[in-house]
């Protein structure tokens, strides 16, 4: 069917909100901790670690990372114990992690190089399923200072099997920083189809004209507060709106190109996809 001008002008999302999280048949899905204490110290990435039947493969871009311990590392952030992932240089490197099972939740402790700072860097985790973008999330350390520690996490009910942990941007005002981070205590939750059910009715009335141009119009049939996020091709968030029934957002300021959208409510990510602005 040909795309009309009206369809290009309005990107309309219409769907019923009906998402249910069921109690598991036996016990709830439990998170699995990778604390790296069994990883061979001094070993550079790539390495693989298996915990509770889940195997994670760790690799990196740039000059990468290695396994260090509290007794060998030049810096040990507050709370870090045993072994952890340590940068091999002062240069920017992404931490790539793939899994042999599908996950719904991921988190990892991180500590960026910042010395007596009043604000903190932005970290980003981006999830993929079979190499296809699923969603992304960012975190800024709650308590900035010197090598502040916080948790970077993401949750996507549709599942994912790999993530990229990325130093997204430096602190807004602090001058004494480095674009590196230390990581420890990774937790994951394996996807459990018997424990989590996303109702098909959530997509029953979904209508996404594509491409779009001047504005995005979101219309819903329920009062569930929903957040719509839009990311550019590089994964940078360019739009975020939260509302209940309907809303129209002017997108004239956005350049033409490919964008990824994500719909979230209190239960997690409901839908992700790709749209094109012309």
C-alpha positions, 0 to 999 in steps of 0.5 A, spaced: 500 500 500 502 506 498 504 511 503 500 517 503 502 524 505 498 524 511 501 517 513 508 521 513 506 526 517 503 522 523 506 516 526 500 514 530 501 508 535 494 505 537 494 499 542 491 496 548 495 496 554 494 489 557 501 486 560 501 481 565 506 478 569 504 471 572 507 468 578 512 463 576 510 455 576 515 454 582 519 459 584 521 466 581 526 467 576 533 469 580 538 473 578 545 470 577 551 473 579 558 474 576 563 476 581 569 474 576 573 472 583 574 465 579 577 469 573 584 468 572 588 474 574 592 478 569 588 475 563 586 480 558 579 479 554 577 476 551 575 471 556 568 466 558 565 465 564 560 460 566 556 461 572 549 456 574 549 454 567 550 461 564 556 462 559 558 469 558 563 471 553 567 478 554 571 482 549 572 489 548 574 494 543 580 498 543 586 496 547 581 493 552 580 490 559 584 485 563 582 481 570 585 484 576 584 484 583 584 488 589 591 486 590 594 488 583 590 494 581 592 501 581 585 503 583 580 499 587 573 503 587 569 502 594 565 496 595 569 492 589 572 486 592 576 480 589 577 480 582 574 485 577 574 488 570 580 493 569 581 498 563 588 496 559 589 503 557 587 510 558 583 510 552 576 509 550 574 502 550 567 498 549 565 492 553 562 487 549 558 481 553 554 475 549 550 470 552 549 463 551 542 464 553 536 469 552 536 474 558 531 479 560 535 483 565 542 485 566 546 489 571 553 491 572 557 495 577 561 500 574 566 506 576 568 511 572 575 515 573 573 522 576 577 525 581 573 530 586 568 531 581 561 535 582 558 531 577 559 524 573 559 521 566 554 518 563 554 510 561 550 506 556 548 499 556 545 497 549 542 490 548 541 486 542 538 479 540 541 475 534 545 482 533 538 486 532 537 492 536 533 491 542 533 497 547 538 501 551 539 505 557 543 510 561 546 511 568 549 517 571 552 516 578 548 518 583 553 520 588 559 523 584 566 524 587 572 520 586 571 514 582 564 513 584 560 507 584 553 505 581 549 500 577 548 500 570 542 496 568 537 494 563 530 490 562 527 488 556 521 483 557 522 480 549 529 478 551 536 479 549 542 475 548 548 480 548 550 487 551 555 493 549 557 497 555 559 504 553 562 510 556 557 515 553 559 522 555 564 525 560 561 529 566 558 536 564 563 540 568 568 536 571 575 537 568 579 531 572 576 525 569 578 519 564 574 516 559 575 509 562 571 505 567 572 499 572 566 493 572 564 488 577 558 484 580 554 483 573 547 480 574 543 477 569 536 474 569 534 468 564 528 469 560 523 464 562 517 463 558 513 460 563 514 466 568 513 472 564 507 473 559 506 479 555 499 479 552 498 479 545 492 484 546 498 490 547 499 490 540 492 488 537 491 496 535 498 498 534 499 502 527 505 505 525 505 509 518 512 509 516 516 513 514 514 519 518 516 527 517 513 533 521 510 530 528 509 523 532 502 522 534 501 517 540 494 515 541 492 509 547 486 506 549 487 506 556 490 510 562 497 507 563 502 512 563 507 510 558 514 513 556 516 513 548 523 514 547 526 515 540 534 514 539 538 516 533 542 511 529 548 512 533 544 510 539 543 517 542 536 519 545 533 525 542 526 524 544 522 522 551 515 523 552 511 520 558 503 521 557 497 517 558 492 517 553 494 521 547 500 526 545 502 529 539 510 531 538 513 536 533 519 532 530 521 538 525 527 539 529 529 532 527 534 530 521 532 525 516 534 518 517 533 512 521 531 512 528 529 507 533 523 507 538 522 504 545 515 504 548 515 503 556 510 502 562 511 500 569 512 493 567 518 494 562 519 495 555 513 493 551 515 494 544 521 496 540 522 498 532 525 502 527 522 508 523 524 513 518 524 520 517 523 523 510 
